[in-house]
Structures are given as C-alpha cells and as structure tokens.
C-alpha cells in the first residue's frame, strides 16, 4: 500500500468564496484599487487578492475593518439566505 505525501487539493468553503466576491464587488464599486484597500488594511495587495479569491479566509477582525473602511455593514459579507441559522431563525418559539 502506497501512501501519498501530497496534500489533497483544498476547495474553499462556499461562505469564504461568497465573502471574497462581495469584497471584490464593493471594492470595485467604490473605485478602490487592491493596493489602496490593502494599504488601509495593513496587508499586501497579494493578501487582498487571496481574500477575494477565497484562497485565504478573512478573519472576523479584518472583516470588521474592511466593513468600516468601505462604510458598509459587516452583514453584507454573509449569505444570510443560505445560512443554516436563517433556516432555523423563524422556528424559534418566544
């Protein structure tokens, strides 16, 4: 039996992909370059590219900072319609 030492290819979580797509769309809508937004965040533009492609996850603290820089609600980065919490929210009894 042969054991492969190669790491399996990781696919980004759909939530990370969605957050990256929203980040890119908001950045472009506001006319910001990757370099300018990255500088405001204190990361390299390559790191921002990785966030937008979902190659790297965006931490909660960075997501909060991004939302403040872009002057939007952090909630925009979450696909609430497909969230497991959204499905159960209406079923709770008061």
N, C-alpha and C positions, 0 to 999 in steps of 0.2 A: 504494500500500500504506500503510495507516494503522497506526501503532504506538501502542498504548495506553500511557498513562503510569501507569495504575492498577496497583498491585501486586496480583499474584494472591493470592487468599484462601489463607492457610496453614492446613492442618489439623494439629493436634498429633500427634506421634508416639504410637502406642499405649502405649509404655513410659511416656511422660510422663503420659498420661491415667491409667494404672494407678497410678502413684506418687501422683498427686493424689487419686485415690479412696481409697487406703489412708490417706493423710494425714488426709483428712476423717473417715473411719471411726474411726481411732484417736483423733483429737482429740475427737470426739463421745463415744466410749466412755468416755473419761476425764473427760468433763464440762467440758472446757475451751472457752471461747469463742474465736472467732478473734482478738479483741482481746488476750486474755491470752497465747495462744500467740505471736502476732505480737510482743508486747512482750518476751517471753522470748527470741525470736529476734533482736530488734533490727530488725524490719521493720514496715511499716504493716500494718493489717489488710487493706487493699486488696491489698497484695502477697501476703499469705497466701491471699486469695481467688483470686488469679491462679494461685498454685501449685496450689490444689485443683481449679481448672477446667482446668489444663494450658495456660493462656494464656501463662504463663511457665514455663520449665524450672527445676527445683530443682537448684542446684549441689551437688556432692558435699559440700562443706564445710557447706552448710545442711542437707543431708540427714542428715549425721552429727550435727549439733547438734540437729535435730528428734528423731532417734532417742534421743539422750541425754536430752532434756527429757521425752520420752514414755516413757522407760525401756523401749525395745524394741530389737531388733536391726535395724540398717540393712538387712539382707537382706529384711525384710518388704516393703520398697518395690519389690522386683524380682519380676516374674512369672517365677520360675525354670522353671516348667513349659513356658512358651513361649519361653524364651531360646534363641537359637541355640547358646550354649555348652552348655546342658543336653543338646541333641541329640547333640553330639559327645563329651561327657564320658565316656560309657560305652564309647566305641570306642577310647580310647587304650590302647596296649599298655604294660605296665610293664617 
